[in-house]
Amino acid sequence: MNASLAPRFRFATEADIPALVALVTSCYRGTASRAGWTTEADLLEGQRIDPLVLHADIQRERSHVLVAEVDGTMEACAHVADVDGAGYFGMFSVAPTRQGGGLGSVVLAEAERVARETLGLPAMRMTVIDVREELIAWYERRGYRRTGVKKPFPYGDERFGIPLRADLRFEVLEKAF
């Protein structure tokens, strides 16, 4: 990544909620998401993040929504929280036009640092839709391993999207620090 494009990191506030919802939605849903490689547009419609859930994540103890800004513009984000004694990594989003340039790796590394140093946690876990093989491979190249633990997709809860397939489920990935 070009040093002049290195992000400035900060934790989100309630004032960031509209911009975060727009960023996350642009990465995963609709036509705009197809500019990047992380789109879920063929799997899900509807919203990707509920503003009320996001508000709760920002307010919760031992939970941080990490914002990456480049030249004052929000270009990426991720949620890092203490869940059952390990870091939880979610809501990872990089603006579609910035994907593939290294920003995602920088954000992931910062999220891991927050989990390890700020929250004092021994590992990071995440859930990924298990048909997203390319995305799972990206995480595996960064040291995550498939645990074999599967979790159901929340069918019927439109806060997490409207499924276009009946076979969606999550797989837990993990990386020890």
ABEGO torsion letter per residue (X at the ends): XBAAABBBBBBBBAAAAAAAAAAAAAAABEAAAAABAABAAAABBEBABBAAAAAAAAABBGBBBBBBBBGGBBABBBBBBBBGGBBBBBGBBBBAAABGAGAAAAAAAAAAAAAAAAAGBABBBBBBBAABAAAAAAAAAAGBBBAGBBBBBBBGBAAAEBBABAABBBBBBBBBX
